Amino acid sequence: MTDLFRTDLGPVSKVAPAGRRPARSPTASRAWEVPPLAAPGESPSTSGPSTGPSARHAESTHRTPPGPPFGRTTPLSTQALGPSDAPALLLVHGWGGDGREWSAHAETLAGRFRVVVPDLRGHGRSPVPAEGNTPVVMADDLAALTGALGTGPVVAVGHSMGGQVVNLLAVRHPHAVRSVIALDPAHGAHGEEAEDIPARLADYRAHGSRAAAAFVSAAFGPDAPAGLRTAHVRTMLGTPDHVIAQAYAGMYTDPGAVGIRPHSEAYLRRRPRPALTVWTSAEAAAWERGTLHVPGSRVDHWHDSGHYLHEEHPRRTIRLVEDWASVTDGGTQ
């Protein structure tokens, strides 16, 4: 099995993990086909019949108009499922992944919610800018996207780097967010993990996705579904090298980055909306509980999961999102 994860750097499975981040799942149903790019100012297109699972508004690749405050944003390849007038969920993948990792969750959740699933800039089918592939700018992209789609405030759900992105969305664009769910997010690094970040960044700048694939190989729990590791490694290897390096630097080392304590505490205490964070680390869960300040916020600890907890435990994740979204469905606070 080791050969499945071999890169030019050698067997990926023998390289130490390289920081928190995500991936994606291999298959895509017809509900996830991408219609043509919408022109600026146009509403996104729809495809499929008006009833049935694949009829749930396969809105995609929506171009948002330029200009303040979104002049630097990028049009994102985006899928929207479910009734257009239902409460909105935004499902955000992480570093080196794409929206397909949310496929099973989205189709189930679309029975009750409008589910918006983007590929972040530089990832999946979205455009690949030469610069600006960082969580801060990704959060601005999402604010522009939800505004263009007219979703109203969303429950923003993000995994790994996506967890940092949705928290930044709440901090930078509170009008766009009802509440936040962050799953094993890319913040709170400290100790040995933080000390290793400069060396990891140098590795990503030198070797790009080949080096980043090492993290994917080592990030799963023992009971992860068969094939999940392979799919994530392949997705990471398909992510442009400069995106890998820029996104990692944006999480941890760029000016204003929030991935390392104490910078993480400062941005978490600026969250104006209820937040639910799920950690696979007991230490991280205890640490983040000390930052909570908005009523209704909480931190959970899933001790029985690897980093890709939403895919290792999809039904549990769906229940978590449904329950949280129902509790926070009364509007922004």
NORVEN-V979406 format. One line per field, one symbol per residue. ss: DSSP state (A for helix, B for strand, O for the rest). phi: phi as a letter, one per 30 degrees, with the letter a starting at -180 (. if undefined). psi: psi as a letter, one per 40 degrees, with the letter a starting at -180 (. if undefined). A space follows every 10 residues. Layout:
ss->???
phi->???
psi->???
This chain:
ss->OAAAABBOOB BAAAOOOOOO OOOOOOOOOA AAOOOOOOOO OOOOOOOOOO OOAAAOOBBO OBOOOOOOOO OOOOOBOBBB BOOOOOOBBB BBOOOOOOAA AAAAAAAAAO OOOBBBBBOO OOOOOOOOOO OOOOAAAAAA AAAAAAAAAO OOOBBBBBBO AAAAAAAAAA AAOAAABBBB BBBOOOOOBO AAAAAAAAAA AAAAAAAOAA AAAAAAAAOO OOOOOOOAAA AAAAAAAOOO AAAAAAAAAA AAOOOOOOOB OOAAAAAAOO OOOBBBBBBO OAAAAAAAAO OOOOOOOBBB BOOOOOOOAA AAOAAAAAAA AAAAAAAOOO OOO
phi->.eddcdbddj dddccdecjd acaacdcbdd dcdcddddde iddddbbjdd bjedcdhddb gcdcddjecc dcdcdcdbcb bjddcdeccc ccdceicadd dceddddddd dbbdccbccd eibhcdecdd bidbeddddd eddddddddi didcdccbch eddddddded ddbddcbdab bcchddbida ideddddedd ddddddbhdd dddddedccc ddcdeeiddd ddddddddde eddedddddd dbbdeidcdc ddddeddddc dcbebccccc cddddddded cdbcejdabc bcdcbddddd cdbdddddde dedddddcdd jdc
psi->ddddehaeea hdeeiiifii aaaiidihid eeihiihiih eiiiiiiiie iideeggghi ghhiiiiief deihhhhhhh iiheeiihhh hhaaheaiee eeddddddde deihhhgihi heibeiigid iegidddddd ddddddddef dahihhhihb dddddddddd ddgddehdii hhhfigieii bddddedddd ddddddebdd dddddddeei ideiiheddd dddddddehi dddddddddd ddeiheieeh ieddddddee heiihhhhie hdddddddde ehehheiihi hgefiadfdd ddgddddddd dddddddeee ii.
